[in-house]
Amino acid sequence: MKILYTLLIILFTLGCVVKSKFINFIPYQDYECSTTSFGFGYSIAVTEDCIYNLGNGPSSNPLSYTVGVETFTNETIIVFKTFNNTDLACQTPIHQEDFYNNTCTQSNFLPLPFNGTVVSSNFQFSLVFLTDEPVYSPNSLLFSQYPEPNFNECDNSNLVFTTTISNGLKVENGVYSTTYICNNHTAYLNNCIDRTNCKLSNITLTCNQGGNVNNQVNYC
């Protein structure tokens, strides 16, 4: 009976660990993560597999990443590892961040999903926590990445990660700027040169949209 009771405890514990499937990074502009959420963030499926170019950023030498969960003295530890662009098997990390579940942490280790700097934002923090399903910052554009082109299956069961960018966030790079806009559940980019020559583009992509070779879904 004692052995059976111990096995039940182990199975219950494992069930609780497996139940948390996604690591969420909700962006904030304060170190307590208590103001209105704003910035860029991620919801990443917990996996041992390499995630190449998390955020699909513009880097010419994108890095690889893994996210995982460990337990230490009854505390849940979230582990975020970065690997060199040549280490496609994610064997030797060049950087590692560890933090407790449900904590506010500075986000300088997260890859930028755009080229430039965010206007009126010097530092970004993230509320980091585990959930069964992905959690997104409200009023944001969502860029969801799936593992392979399968235009009929884009749901949380095969989601690799989602990048979130707040509505109204503006990025500048020299004379160029990009503003992310969410309007009536449609995702737009407003690209400008010298702040005057601007072009508004609808960047919404659906799961079964033809030509969506990267299997990315954009919406808000």
Buried (B, 14 or more C-beta within 10 A) or exposed (E): EEEEEEEEEEEEEEEEBEEBBBBBBBBBBEEEBEEEBBBBBBBBBBEEEBBBBBBBBEEEEBBBBBBEBEEEEEEBBBBBBBBBBEBEEBEEBEEEBEBEBEEBBEBEBBBBBBEBEBEEBEEBBBBBBBEEEBBBBEBBBBBBBBEEEEBEEBEBEEBBBBBBBBBEBBBBEEEBBBBBBBEEEBBBBBBBEEEEEEEEEEBBBEBEEEEBEEBBBBBB
